[in-house]
Amino acid sequence: MLALEETLVEMLLEEAIVEKLRNDGPCSFDDVIASLPDFSWGQIFVAVDCMSRDGRVFLRQLGYSTYQISLGSRHTEFSTVTSEKEMQSSLSG
């Protein structure tokens, strides 16, 4: 059950990151963290890392330790209906 809960949290976090970038455009990593207070820095870092590896987001280093995150060319389109269906199939699966 714990793995299922972790998967659901990851899906919600990834959707929240995509929504933030879709609404606000490219943001600094710190802006993304500040806008998602229900998630830890570590959770956000891991999600952004995974999403950057598969092309959903793009990371650009602006300074020594400043990174900009933007939607990548392969970002996944999420809708509430799609996300709810995925979560329901995960729960019943």
Sequence and secondary structure as in RCSB ss.txt:
>XXXX:A:sequence
MLALEETLVEMLLEEAIVEKLRNDGPCSFDDVIASLPDFSWGQIFVAVDCMSRDGRVFLRQLGYSTYQISLGSRH
TEFSTVTSEKEMQSSLSG
>XXXX:A:secstr
 HHHHHHHHHHHHHHHHHHHHHHH SEEHHHHHHH TTS HHHHHHHHHHHHHTTSEEEEE SSS EEEEE TT 
    HHHHHHHHHHHHH 
